[in-house]
Amino acid sequence: MSDPASTILVVEDDGIVRMLIVDVLEELEYCVLEAADGKEAMAFLQKTDEKIDLLMTDKGLPDMDGIKLAKNAAELRPSLPILFASGYAENIELPPGTHLIGKPFSIDQLRDKVKSILGQ
């Protein structure tokens, strides 16, 4: 697909949901980094040599909510696109310039959303 493959950081505290999202994105030939919470995600975001093209995060995380993670990510990487995945999509106040996909989503919805964000 894209050359070289875009890298997506997936932050999801539910291990099964995270695995499914990662499987779909890898099937679509993206490189995927996984984090179970905001702390793990921040470790990736703070590595300046780590290429990340998209942050995909759940809003509800155990240690820091996705909105706070997004704000921290924006400070470290101002141009990083952020995609929120939430089962409560209609109730979220999103930070400006971020994207949203409602759970549950289909493989096609995820593919189309990611491609549109990454401009592919």
N, C-alpha and C positions, 0 to 999 in steps of 0.2 A: 504494500500500500504506500505508505509514506517512506521516504528514504532520506536520512536514516529514520528509524521508527521514533515516533513521538513518545515521550515518557509521561505516564500518568501516575500521580501519587493518590492512592485510594485509602481513605481513612474511614473505617467502619468498625464499630465495636462488636457487632454480631459476626462471629467467625464464619458462619455458613453463608450469610449474605455477602460478606467480603469475598469469600472464596468464589461465589457465583459471579460477582462483578469482575473479579480478576480473571476468571476463566473466559468470560465473554470478551473482555478487552484484549487478552492475549490471543484469542481466536481471531480477533480483528487486526492482529499483528502490531499491537502497541507494546512497548516495554512498560511493565507495571511494578511500582513500588507499593508495599503494603504497610499500613500502620493500623493498630487496634485502638489507638487513642491519640489525643492531641500531643502528648509528650513525645510519642514515637514519631508523629508527623513532623514536629518541630525539629527533631534530630536530623531528619532528611532535609528540611528546608534550610537549616543552618549550615549545611555542608555546601560551601560555595562552588565546589567542583561537581556537585550532583546536578545533572541536567533534569529539570522538571518542566514539562510543557503545560500541564494542567493539574490542578488540585481538585480532586473529587472527594467531598466529605459529607458525612451524615451530619445533621444538625445536632442531634442528641448524642453526645459522647460522655463517657463517665467522668473524665477529669477536667475538661474544658469544653464548652459547647462549640459547635462548628462555627458560629458567628465570631467568637473570640479567636478561634484558630485562624479564620479567614483574615481578621484584622492583623494578627501577628504575621501571617504569611505575606500580606500586602506591604507591611513595613520592611520585611526582608527582601521580598521580590515584587516590587511594585507592578511589573507588567504581567505577573502570573495570572492566567484566567482561573476562576474558581467556580466549580459546579457543586451546588448543594443537592443532595438526594434526601428527600424527606417524605415520610408517610403523612405529614401534616402540612403539605405544600401550601394550602390556602391560608394558613395561619402564620406564615413566616414573614418577618420584616427583613428583607434582604439588604445587605450592604450594596451601595450603588456599583454598577458594573459587574455584578456577579450573576450567575445563571442558576436555574432550578430545574430539577426533574423530579416528578412525584413518584413515590413508591406506592404500589409495585409498578415497575416499568418493564416493557418488553425489550428483548435484545435489539430489535429494530429501533425502538425509541432511543435506547442508550447509544447505539451506533450513530444515529442521525444527529443527536444532540452533541456528542463529542466531536463529530466531524464538523458540524457547523461552528462550534466554539474554536476549534483549531484551524478553521479555514481550509478544510480539505475537500 
